[in-house]
Amino acid sequence: MDHIKETNEYYPLSVLFRDSGLEVKPSETAPETAKKLWRWDDEQGLAGACQFGIRKGHCCLECLAVREDVRKTGIGRKLLALAEQEARNLGGTEIWLVGKVPAYYEQFGWVRVPREDAPAISKCLTCEQFEVDCFPSIMKKTVK
Ligand SMILES: CC(C)(COP(=O)(O)OP(=O)(O)OC[C@H]1O[C@@H](n2cnc3c(N)ncnc32)[C@H](O)[C@@H]1OP(=O)(O)O)[C@@H](O)C(=O)NCCC(=O)NCCS
């Protein structure tokens, strides 16, 4: 079975993102910043999804989620690699994310960046709750 494919159908991905705890509202229409969506399917259907976007000219991993029952089987890693490759394909030298599981990304060479050094890729960067009662990490990876 060919597990990974690119898709334009956002709704099922948005449901998986929401169900996985990401701040995503299920919708038929992907956000304007989203440029590529991939889905991973297994016998039960959608098992993982990844959203790559461009924000203010910067390549971003916008969303990544894997269905709970198949986590830690390598699906996230493979979807993440697609987003990183897409940044390379576009001639980018970096890819960014704002996320809540920094340890996950660190093992793949991502590094945390202080808010003041990050481009304006997320509303988190100007939010008053940042590091008050919400603690996302801003991260980047150099891709060449
Ligand atoms: C984070 C997430 C996408 C990881 O997907 P996954 O398919 O389980 O990850 P993988 O199987 O590719 O894991 C690769 C490695 O990371 C480790 N890992 C998995 N989740 C981890 C986490 N939350 N923190 C640190 N390491 C983690 C795995 O144990 C594995 O290590 P190994 O290679 O030594 O065995 C998945 O747990 C998920 O959907 N979480 C909820 C949504 C979310 O938080 N998304 C990220 C938003 S920033």
The ligand as an SDF file (V2000), in Angstrom:
LIG
                    3D

 48 50  0  0  0  0  0  0  0  0999 V2000
    3.9640   14.6110   17.5880 C   0  0  0  0  0  0  0  0  0  0  0  0
    3.4410   13.5000   16.6680 C   0  0  0  0  0  0  0  0  0  0  0  0
    3.0640   14.1080   15.3170 C   0  0  0  0  0  0  0  0  0  0  0  0
    4.5450   12.4590   16.4800 C   0  0  0  0  0  0  0  0  0  0  0  0
    4.1290   11.5330   15.5010 O   0  0  0  0  0  0  0  0  0  0  0  0
    4.5910    9.9960   15.5700 P   0  0  0  0  0  0  0  0  0  0  0  0
    4.1760    9.3470   14.3060 O   0  0  0  0  0  0  0  0  0  0  0  0
    4.1170    9.3910   16.8380 O   0  0  0  0  0  0  0  0  0  0  0  0
    6.1610   10.1690   15.6330 O   0  0  0  0  0  0  0  0  0  0  0  0
    7.2600    9.0920   15.1540 P   0  0  0  0  0  0  0  0  0  0  0  0
    6.7190    7.7160   15.2540 O   0  0  0  0  0  0  0  0  0  0  0  0
    7.7720    9.5300   13.8310 O   0  0  0  0  0  0  0  0  0  0  0  0
    8.3550    9.3240   16.2750 O   0  0  0  0  0  0  0  0  0  0  0  0
    9.7050    9.4050   15.9780 C   0  0  0  0  0  0  0  0  0  0  0  0
   10.4330    9.4150   17.2850 C   0  0  0  0  0  0  0  0  0  0  0  0
    9.9280   10.4710   18.1160 O   0  0  0  0  0  0  0  0  0  0  0  0
    9.5390    9.9760   19.4000 C   0  0  0  0  0  0  0  0  0  0  0  0
    8.3970   10.7610   19.8430 N   0  0  0  0  0  0  0  0  0  0  0  0
    7.1310   10.5990   19.4620 C   0  0  0  0  0  0  0  0  0  0  0  0
    6.3400   11.5470   20.0450 N   0  0  0  0  0  0  0  0  0  0  0  0
    7.1810   12.3050   20.8000 C   0  0  0  0  0  0  0  0  0  0  0  0
    6.9740   13.4380   21.6200 C   0  0  0  0  0  0  0  0  0  0  0  0
    5.7350   13.9800   21.8220 N   0  0  0  0  0  0  0  0  0  0  0  0
    8.0450   13.9910   22.2360 N   0  0  0  0  0  0  0  0  0  0  0  0
    9.2900   13.4750   22.0540 C   0  0  0  0  0  0  0  0  0  0  0  0
    9.5350   12.3930   21.2710 N   0  0  0  0  0  0  0  0  0  0  0  0
    8.4900   11.8160   20.6640 C   0  0  0  0  0  0  0  0  0  0  0  0
    9.2050    8.5220   19.1180 C   0  0  0  0  0  0  0  0  0  0  0  0
    9.2930    7.7590   20.2910 O   0  0  0  0  0  0  0  0  0  0  0  0
   10.2430    8.1380   18.0990 C   0  0  0  0  0  0  0  0  0  0  0  0
   11.4800    7.8710   18.7100 O   0  0  0  0  0  0  0  0  0  0  0  0
   12.3870    6.6300   18.2140 P   0  0  0  0  0  0  0  0  0  0  0  0
   12.7470    6.9330   16.7940 O   0  0  0  0  0  0  0  0  0  0  0  0
   13.5400    6.6710   19.1600 O   0  0  0  0  0  0  0  0  0  0  0  0
   11.5230    5.4380   18.3420 O   0  0  0  0  0  0  0  0  0  0  0  0
    2.2130   12.7730   17.2680 C   0  0  0  0  0  0  0  0  0  0  0  0
    2.5510   12.3440   18.5650 O   0  0  0  0  0  0  0  0  0  0  0  0
    0.9660   13.6260   17.3460 C   0  0  0  0  0  0  0  0  0  0  0  0
    0.1580   13.6430   16.4220 O   0  0  0  0  0  0  0  0  0  0  0  0
    0.7690   14.3530   18.4780 N   0  0  0  0  0  0  0  0  0  0  0  0
   -0.4000   15.1940   18.6660 C   0  0  0  0  0  0  0  0  0  0  0  0
   -0.3790   16.3910   17.7620 C   0  0  0  0  0  0  0  0  0  0  0  0
    0.8700   17.2250   17.9440 C   0  0  0  0  0  0  0  0  0  0  0  0
    1.3050   17.5070   19.0590 O   0  0  0  0  0  0  0  0  0  0  0  0
    1.4590   17.6340   16.7940 N   0  0  0  0  0  0  0  0  0  0  0  0
    2.6330   18.4540   16.7670 C   0  0  0  0  0  0  0  0  0  0  0  0
    2.2170   19.8570   16.9350 C   0  0  0  0  0  0  0  0  0  0  0  0
    3.6100   20.9460   17.1250 S   0  0  0  0  0  0  0  0  0  0  0  0
  1  2  1  0
  2  3  1  0
  2  4  1  0
  2 36  1  0
  4  5  1  0
  5  6  1  0
  6  7  2  0
  6  8  1  0
  6  9  1  0
  9 10  1  0
 10 11  2  0
 10 12  1  0
 10 13  1  0
 13 14  1  0
 14 15  1  0
 15 16  1  0
 15 30  1  0
 16 17  1  0
 17 18  1  0
 17 28  1  0
 18 19  1  0
 18 27  1  0
 19 20  2  0
 20 21  1  0
 21 22  1  0
 21 27  2  0
 22 23  1  0
 22 24  2  0
 24 25  1  0
 25 26  2  0
 26 27  1  0
 28 29  1  0
 28 30  1  0
 30 31  1  0
 31 32  1  0
 32 33  2  0
 32 34  1  0
 32 35  1  0
 36 37  1  0
 36 38  1  0
 38 39  2  0
 38 40  1  0
 40 41  1  0
 41 42  1  0
 42 43  1  0
 43 44  2  0
 43 45  1  0
 45 46  1  0
 46 47  1  0
 47 48  1  0
M  END
$$$$
